[in-house]
Amino acid sequence: MYAYIAALVVGGVLLGASLLLGGHDADGPELDADGPDADGFDKDVDLGAGGDAFWIFRSVRFWTFFLAFFGLTGVVLDGFGLIDTSWITAALAAGMGALAGGSAATVFRVLANDETAEAASASDYLGKSARVLVPSRAGGVGRVRVEVKGQLVDLLATSDEELGAEDEVLVIEMDGTRARVARIERD
């Protein structure tokens, strides 16, 4: 019974601290054959052959949830006398801890690897077609709408040629948040 209480207290304190302090998981290094992405982080979630299938046991989040739910299950089952056999209680508590820890670690890992919330960089705009919203004279400033990473973005735009409303243009350069565009000629 004391082991369950100790696990519940340690796991509960760690969970509480991560909620209050905005916890970040401290997984060990990735072992991936293709190496890290250009920004230095590996964004693959690979649990199969060729990847590191044991990443979960190096996850602080796994052990935090494991301890909390192992302890909680053991305290409830043993404390209320719901199961008389101690090895069944231990097995159920370990199973619940592993399920909760594995689920939490996997969900947070997948969410952390989700790229849809990342801000677009200047290179994401290059080569994209856009629609002119506000026309401009040659060398003047207008406004275009471009789709980047599934989002429609309106940008200030300059061009060496006159642009009319609804013209289709190509983003050829980015200068900060201003696009330099060229009209796409249609036959």
C-alpha positions as CSV (number, residue, x, y, z in Angstrom):
1,M,0.0,0.0,0.0
2,Y,2.9,2.4,0.8
3,A,4.4,1.9,-2.6
4,Y,1.1,3.0,-4.2
5,I,0.9,6.0,-2.0
6,A,4.5,7.0,-2.7
7,A,4.0,6.6,-6.5
8,L,0.7,8.6,-6.4
9,V,2.4,11.4,-4.4
10,V,5.5,11.6,-6.7
11,G,3.4,11.3,-9.9
12,G,0.9,13.8,-8.6
13,V,3.6,16.4,-7.7
14,L,5.2,15.9,-11.1
15,L,1.9,16.3,-12.9
16,G,1.0,19.4,-10.9
17,A,4.4,20.9,-11.5
18,S,4.1,20.3,-15.3
19,L,0.7,21.9,-15.3
20,L,1.9,25.0,-13.3
21,L,5.2,25.4,-15.1
22,G,4.2,24.4,-18.6
23,G,6.1,21.1,-18.7
24,H,8.2,20.0,-21.6
25,D,9.1,16.4,-22.2
26,A,12.7,15.4,-22.1
27,D,12.9,12.5,-24.5
28,G,16.3,11.1,-25.2
29,P,18.0,11.5,-28.6
30,E,16.2,10.3,-31.7
31,L,17.7,7.3,-33.6
32,D,16.5,7.9,-37.1
33,A,18.3,6.7,-40.2
34,D,17.6,9.9,-42.2
35,G,18.9,12.2,-39.5
36,P,17.4,15.5,-38.3
37,D,15.5,17.9,-40.5
38,A,17.0,21.2,-41.8
39,D,16.0,23.0,-38.6
40,G,17.8,20.4,-36.4
41,F,14.7,18.6,-35.1
42,D,13.4,15.3,-36.2
43,K,9.7,15.5,-36.9
44,D,9.1,11.8,-37.6
45,V,6.9,9.7,-35.3
46,D,8.4,6.3,-36.1
47,L,7.5,3.5,-33.8
48,G,8.2,0.7,-36.3
49,A,11.3,-1.1,-37.5
50,G,14.2,1.2,-38.3
51,G,13.1,3.8,-35.7
52,D,13.6,3.9,-32.0
53,A,10.8,1.8,-30.6
54,F,12.0,2.4,-27.0
55,W,11.7,6.2,-27.0
56,I,8.8,6.0,-24.7
57,F,10.8,4.6,-21.8
58,R,13.1,7.7,-22.0
59,S,10.1,10.0,-21.8
60,V,9.7,12.0,-18.6
61,R,6.0,12.4,-19.4
62,F,5.6,8.6,-19.7
63,W,7.1,8.1,-16.2
64,T,5.1,11.0,-14.7
65,F,1.8,9.6,-15.9
66,F,2.8,6.0,-15.1
67,L,3.6,6.9,-11.5
68,A,0.4,8.9,-11.0
69,F,-1.9,6.3,-12.5
70,F,-0.1,3.3,-11.1
71,G,-0.3,4.9,-7.6
72,L,-3.9,6.0,-8.0
73,T,-5.1,2.6,-9.2
74,G,-3.2,0.8,-6.5
75,V,-4.5,3.1,-3.7
76,V,-8.1,2.7,-4.9
77,L,-8.0,-1.1,-5.4
78,D,-6.0,-1.8,-2.3
79,G,-7.3,1.0,-0.1
80,F,-10.9,0.1,-0.6
81,G,-10.3,-3.6,-0.5
82,L,-11.8,-4.1,-4.0
83,I,-9.3,-6.9,-4.8
84,D,-8.0,-9.2,-2.2
85,T,-5.0,-10.6,-4.2
86,S,-2.0,-8.3,-4.1
87,W,-0.4,-9.5,-7.3
88,I,-3.7,-8.8,-9.2
89,T,-3.8,-5.3,-7.8
90,A,-0.1,-4.7,-8.7
91,A,-0.7,-6.0,-12.3
92,L,-3.8,-3.9,-12.8
93,A,-2.0,-0.8,-11.3
94,A,1.0,-1.4,-13.6
95,G,-1.3,-1.9,-16.6
96,M,-3.2,1.3,-15.9
97,G,0.0,3.2,-15.4
98,A,1.5,1.9,-18.6
99,L,-1.7,2.7,-20.6
100,A,-1.9,6.2,-19.2
101,G,1.8,6.9,-19.5
102,G,2.0,5.5,-23.0
103,S,-1.1,7.3,-24.2
104,A,0.0,10.6,-22.8
105,A,3.6,10.4,-24.1
106,T,2.3,9.4,-27.6
107,V,-0.4,12.1,-27.8
108,F,2.0,14.9,-26.7
109,R,4.7,13.6,-29.1
110,V,2.3,13.6,-32.1
111,L,1.0,17.1,-31.1
112,A,4.5,18.4,-30.8
113,N,5.4,17.1,-34.3
114,D,2.3,18.8,-35.8
115,E,3.6,21.3,-38.4
116,T,0.3,23.0,-39.1
117,A,0.8,25.5,-36.3
118,E,4.2,26.6,-37.4
119,A,4.6,30.1,-38.9
120,A,5.4,30.3,-42.5
121,S,9.0,31.4,-43.4
122,A,9.9,33.6,-46.3
123,S,10.9,30.6,-48.4
124,D,7.4,29.1,-48.0
125,Y,6.1,32.0,-50.1
126,L,8.5,31.7,-53.0
127,G,7.1,30.3,-56.2
128,K,3.5,30.4,-55.0
129,S,0.8,31.9,-57.2
130,A,-1.3,34.7,-55.8
131,R,-4.3,36.8,-56.7
132,V,-4.0,40.6,-56.8
133,L,-6.5,42.2,-54.4
134,V,-5.4,45.8,-54.6
135,P,-3.9,46.8,-58.0
136,S,-0.8,48.9,-58.3
137,R,1.3,50.8,-60.8
138,A,4.8,49.6,-61.8
139,G,7.0,50.1,-58.8
140,G,4.0,50.8,-56.6
141,V,2.6,48.9,-53.7
142,G,-0.5,46.7,-53.9
143,R,-1.9,43.7,-52.1
144,V,-2.0,40.1,-53.0
145,R,-3.6,37.0,-51.5
146,V,-1.5,33.7,-51.4
147,E,-2.2,30.3,-49.9
148,V,0.7,29.1,-47.7
149,K,0.5,26.0,-45.4
150,G,-3.2,25.8,-45.9
151,Q,-3.9,29.4,-44.9
152,L,-4.8,32.4,-47.0
153,V,-2.4,35.2,-46.4
154,D,-2.7,38.8,-47.6
155,L,0.6,40.5,-48.3
156,L,1.8,43.9,-49.5
157,A,3.3,43.4,-52.9
158,T,5.5,45.3,-55.4
159,S,6.1,44.6,-59.1
160,D,8.1,46.0,-62.0
161,E,4.8,46.1,-64.0
162,E,1.3,47.4,-63.6
163,L,-1.0,44.9,-61.8
164,G,-4.7,44.9,-62.2
165,A,-7.3,43.6,-59.8
166,E,-7.7,39.8,-60.0
167,D,-4.5,39.3,-62.0
168,E,-2.6,36.1,-61.2
169,V,0.9,36.7,-60.1
170,L,3.9,34.6,-58.9
171,V,5.8,35.5,-55.7
172,I,9.5,35.7,-56.8
173,E,11.1,37.3,-53.7
174,M,10.2,38.2,-50.2
175,D,11.6,41.3,-48.4
176,G,10.5,41.0,-44.8
177,T,6.7,40.9,-45.1
178,R,6.5,42.4,-48.5
179,A,6.4,40.2,-51.6
180,R,7.9,41.0,-55.0
181,V,5.7,39.5,-57.7
182,A,5.5,39.0,-61.4
183,R,2.3,38.6,-63.5
184,I,1.7,35.1,-64.8
185,E,0.8,35.5,-68.5
186,R,-2.0,33.2,-69.7
187,D,-2.3,32.2,-73.4
